[in-house]
Amino acid sequence: MRTAQALGLISAALGAGGTLILYLSSYAKESIGAVGMFAEAVLPEIERIKGENEKRVPWQRVGLALLGASFLLQGIAAWLT
């Protein structure tokens, strides 16, 4: 297997993994806007939503980094061919 082909396969794996991580860590983010009208009554619920959303941010960054690495490797593989 040539270097360009190996980089292409690694790039595809990183891209698939990054996309999956981004999907799983962002599709369930909850909005605070609808809850914000009754801030005093549901302050614990707002804090719970903020906490859950903050837990997802590092995973989103990991997914985006993997996706970026995928694009970089694919560019290098295209340049090598």
C-alpha positions as CSV (number, residue, x, y, z in Angstrom):
1,M,0.0,0.0,0.0
2,R,1.4,3.4,-0.9
3,T,1.8,6.3,1.5
4,A,-1.0,8.3,-0.2
5,Q,-3.4,5.4,0.1
6,A,-2.6,4.8,3.7
7,L,-3.0,8.5,4.5
8,G,-6.4,8.5,2.7
9,L,-7.6,5.5,4.8
10,I,-6.4,7.2,8.0
11,S,-8.1,10.4,6.9
12,A,-11.4,8.6,6.3
13,A,-11.3,6.9,9.7
14,L,-10.5,10.2,11.5
15,G,-13.2,12.0,9.5
16,A,-15.8,9.3,10.4
17,G,-14.8,9.3,14.0
18,G,-14.8,13.1,14.3
19,T,-18.2,13.4,12.6
20,L,-19.7,10.8,14.9
21,I,-18.3,12.5,18.0
22,L,-19.7,15.9,16.8
23,Y,-23.1,14.4,16.1
24,L,-23.3,12.6,19.4
25,S,-22.1,15.5,21.5
26,S,-24.2,18.3,19.9
27,Y,-27.5,16.9,18.7
28,A,-28.9,16.9,22.3
29,K,-27.8,20.4,23.4
30,E,-30.8,22.0,25.1
31,S,-31.9,25.6,24.7
32,I,-32.2,27.8,27.7
33,G,-34.3,30.4,26.0
34,A,-37.7,28.8,26.6
35,V,-36.9,28.3,30.2
36,G,-35.5,31.8,30.7
37,M,-38.9,33.5,31.0
38,F,-39.5,32.0,34.4
39,A,-36.0,32.3,35.7
40,E,-36.8,32.5,39.4
41,A,-39.1,29.5,39.4
42,V,-36.9,27.2,37.4
43,L,-33.4,28.3,38.3
44,P,-32.3,24.8,39.2
45,E,-33.4,23.5,35.8
46,I,-31.4,26.3,34.1
47,E,-28.3,25.3,36.0
48,R,-28.8,21.7,35.2
49,I,-29.1,22.5,31.4
50,K,-26.0,24.7,31.6
51,G,-24.0,21.9,33.3
52,E,-25.0,19.3,30.8
53,N,-24.2,21.6,27.9
54,E,-20.8,22.4,29.4
55,K,-20.0,18.7,29.6
56,R,-20.5,18.4,25.8
57,V,-18.1,21.2,24.8
58,P,-14.8,19.2,25.2
59,W,-16.2,16.3,23.1
60,Q,-17.3,18.8,20.4
61,R,-13.7,20.2,20.4
62,V,-12.3,16.6,20.1
63,G,-14.6,15.8,17.2
64,L,-13.7,19.1,15.4
65,A,-10.0,18.4,15.9
66,L,-10.4,14.9,14.4
67,L,-12.3,16.3,11.5
68,G,-9.6,19.0,10.9
69,A,-6.9,16.4,11.1
70,S,-8.8,14.3,8.6
71,F,-8.9,17.3,6.1
72,L,-5.2,17.9,6.6
73,L,-4.2,14.3,6.0
74,Q,-6.5,14.1,2.9
75,G,-4.8,17.2,1.6
76,I,-1.4,15.7,2.1
77,A,-2.5,12.5,0.5
78,A,-3.8,14.4,-2.5
79,W,-0.5,16.3,-2.8
80,L,1.5,13.1,-2.7
81,T,-0.3,11.5,-5.6
